[in-house]
């Protein structure tokens, strides 16, 4: 395929992405090499068809119907786009994990994630995205849902985990999710493992 063919296919793919969705060049690596895709996206940015959120991260423009102004990219979407771009595995941590599970209603100012990549901090539209490095074996051995539950429990702290908290987490998980979390946390810290077992035992109690 020549450059015109790459351009046509890329523009076609991006045109059907919903407005406000974040993407990176490697999302289209099946079309051409990343360097070629980046150059083609740069041209689309120049035309206004694509918004550059930060180096290497882009978005289909979205305009608020009420405010009549551009809607900023979701920090969460940007975090996962950065992870894809760098081949990192990440999971929400701290207040970000609590917010994700509905344990906190405050929208994070700092969006925190654990990562098998290096420590890193990014500024995006007034929000801060922080990546904290943890050992590769501690993040790649668990599914996203198990990582989220573990990080939320760590954010709450051993002494603050009570039945009410566990009940809220449990409601967020279906039976399949809870079984997966139990299976994948066999080697987790003892108190975290005990907390997850308590959720399973409570789920299994007859109504």
C-alpha positions as MATLAB code, in Angstrom:
seq = 'XXXXXXXXXXXXXXXXXXXXXXXXXXXXXXXXXXXXXXXXXXXXXXXXXXXXXXXXXXXXXXXXXXXXXXXXXXXXXXXXXXXXXXXXXXXXXXXXXXXXXXXXXXXXXXXXXXXXXXXXXXXXXXXXXXXXXXXXXXXXXXXXXXXXXXXXXXXXXXXXXXXXXXXXXXXXXXXXXXXXXXXXXXXXXXXXXXXXXXXXXXXXXXX';
ca = [
       0.000    0.000    0.000;
       1.365    3.461   -0.884;
       1.248    6.560    1.328;
      -2.081    7.649   -0.159;
      -3.535    4.266    0.724;
      -2.258    4.532    4.297;
      -3.708    8.031    4.567;
      -7.096    6.959    3.245;
      -7.341    3.948    5.542;
      -6.185    5.861    8.627;
      -8.567    8.749    8.001;
     -11.396    6.271    7.510;
     -10.615    4.513   10.801;
     -10.304    7.747   12.760;
     -13.487    9.185   11.250;
     -15.594    6.469   12.893;
     -13.999    6.872   16.337;
     -16.552    8.552   18.651;
     -15.849   12.179   19.511;
     -13.781   12.563   22.670;
     -12.120    9.149   22.397;
      -8.361    9.152   22.998;
      -5.913    7.201   20.843;
      -2.212    6.774   20.057;
      -0.348    5.967   16.861;
       0.309    2.367   17.874;
      -3.450    1.747   17.931;
      -3.177    1.734   14.129;
       0.029   -0.270   13.760;
      -1.827   -2.748   11.551;
      -2.032   -0.059    8.858;
       1.603    1.081    8.741;
       4.661    1.695   10.902;
       4.242    3.953   13.927;
       6.440    6.704   12.466;
       4.289    6.814    9.317;
       1.085    6.876   11.355;
       2.415    9.702   13.539;
       3.195   11.816   10.491;
      -0.267   11.203    9.036;
      -1.913   12.067   12.361;
       0.187   15.245   12.570;
      -1.309   16.353    9.260;
      -4.805   15.660   10.608;
      -3.965   17.761   13.679;
      -2.892   20.617   11.385;
      -6.256   20.369    9.603;
      -8.187   20.352   12.878;
      -9.581   16.850   12.389;
      -7.651   15.562   15.418;
      -6.653   17.195   18.720;
      -3.168   16.648   20.153;
      -3.705   16.053   23.884;
      -0.004   15.652   24.671;
       3.027   14.283   22.811;
       1.943   11.013   21.200;
      -1.639   11.129   22.517;
      -4.560   12.352   20.397;
      -8.341   12.687   20.485;
     -11.292   13.119   18.165;
     -12.469   16.683   18.880;
     -15.603   17.006   21.002;
     -17.569   20.220   21.529;
     -19.907   20.669   24.484;
     -23.396   21.435   23.160;
     -24.159   23.404   26.311;
     -20.918   25.346   26.749;
     -20.035   25.559   23.058;
     -16.393   24.798   23.809;
     -13.972   21.908   23.488;
     -14.364   19.062   25.977;
     -11.004   18.040   27.502;
      -9.798   14.461   27.297;
     -10.585   12.128   30.182;
      -7.472   11.770   32.405;
      -8.267    8.079   32.792;
      -8.390    7.594   29.021;
      -5.120    9.503   28.665;
      -3.466    7.330   31.335;
      -4.379    4.139   29.504;
      -3.336    5.653   26.172;
       0.084    6.467   27.640;
       0.275    2.891   28.913;
      -0.519    1.481   25.459;
       2.008    3.787   23.827;
       4.753    2.566   26.187;
       3.624   -1.058   26.550;
       3.013   -0.632   30.280;
       0.507   -2.497   32.404;
      -1.241   -0.091   34.785;
      -4.003   -0.135   37.393;
      -5.755    2.637   39.346;
      -4.362    3.195   42.833;
      -5.018    5.443   45.835;
      -8.017    7.755   45.536;
      -8.331    6.893   41.843;
      -9.039    3.260   42.727;
     -11.515    4.311   45.415;
     -13.313    6.585   42.955;
     -13.440    3.816   40.363;
     -15.117    1.462   42.851;
     -17.561    4.102   44.064;
     -15.910    4.312   47.483;
     -15.202    8.014   46.978;
     -17.359   10.603   45.246;
     -14.554   13.138   44.874;
     -13.204   13.536   41.361;
      -9.429   13.097   41.646;
      -7.188   16.077   41.001;
      -4.273   13.652   40.867;
      -4.998   10.469   38.932;
      -2.778    7.745   40.399;
      -1.778    4.443   38.836;
       0.625    1.638   39.634;
       2.682    0.562   36.651;
       5.384   -1.841   35.554;
       6.943    1.145   33.776;
       9.082    3.853   35.383;
       7.909    6.517   37.811;
       6.339    9.266   35.722;
       4.106   12.321   36.077;
       2.122   14.044   33.331;
       0.055   17.232   33.277;
      -3.087   17.153   31.114;
      -5.676   19.969   31.023;
      -5.168   20.880   34.674;
      -5.104   17.281   35.898;
      -2.030   15.399   37.090;
      -1.483   11.775   36.100;
       1.035    9.880   38.221;
       2.496    6.459   37.521;
       4.148    4.640   40.426;
       6.437    1.753   39.574;
       5.855   -1.622   41.200;
       7.557   -4.933   40.495;
       6.482   -6.468   37.212;
       5.443   -9.723   38.895;
       3.016   -7.814   41.132;
       1.058   -6.315   38.258;
       1.230   -8.722   35.325;
       0.092  -11.696   37.406;
      -3.365  -10.222   38.054;
      -6.287   -9.137   35.912;
      -7.353   -5.470   35.912;
     -10.290   -6.183   38.217;
      -8.125   -7.963   40.802;
      -5.523   -5.200   40.667;
      -8.230   -2.584   41.178;
      -9.623   -4.328   44.271;
      -6.164   -4.850   45.789;
      -5.140   -1.235   45.196;
      -8.424    0.041   46.653;
      -7.947   -2.042   49.794;
      -4.387   -0.740   50.138;
      -5.657    2.836   49.801;
      -8.234    2.264   52.539;
      -5.712    0.601   54.851;
      -5.927   -2.513   56.995;
      -7.334   -0.751   60.064;
     -10.106    0.969   58.111;
     -11.484   -2.009   56.216;
     -14.825   -2.966   57.773;
     -17.896   -4.903   56.680;
     -19.505   -1.792   55.201;
     -16.491   -1.153   52.965;
     -16.295   -4.793   51.914;
     -20.011   -4.770   51.171;
     -19.621   -1.792   48.829;
     -16.728   -3.446   46.983;
     -18.629   -6.726   46.775;
     -21.662   -5.014   45.209;
     -19.405   -3.730   42.444;
     -18.339   -7.317   41.595;
     -20.428  -10.051   40.050;
     -19.904  -13.692   41.090;
     -17.434  -14.332   38.266;
     -15.378  -11.231   39.127;
     -15.266  -12.104   42.825;
     -14.148  -15.667   42.093;
     -11.427  -14.302   39.799;
     -10.209  -11.854   42.449;
     -10.105  -14.644   45.049;
      -8.147  -16.921   42.716;
      -5.630  -14.275   41.654;
      -4.810  -12.985   45.143;
      -3.586  -16.233   46.679;
      -0.177  -14.667   47.321;
      -1.423  -11.230   48.325;
      -0.664   -9.702   51.728;
      -2.437  -11.723   54.415;
      -4.885   -9.016   55.491;
      -5.883   -8.292   51.889;
      -6.413  -11.974   51.249;
      -8.526  -12.240   54.416;
     -10.644   -9.251   53.348;
     -11.370  -10.859   49.980;
     -12.263  -14.158   51.666;
     -14.712  -12.275   53.882;
     -16.421  -10.882   50.780;
     -16.705  -14.378   49.317;
     -18.052  -15.829   52.572;
     -20.628  -13.069   52.856;
     -21.705  -13.656   49.238;
     -22.166  -17.375   49.956;
     -24.353  -16.844   53.048;
     -27.951  -17.948   52.474;
     -30.389  -15.039   52.123;
];
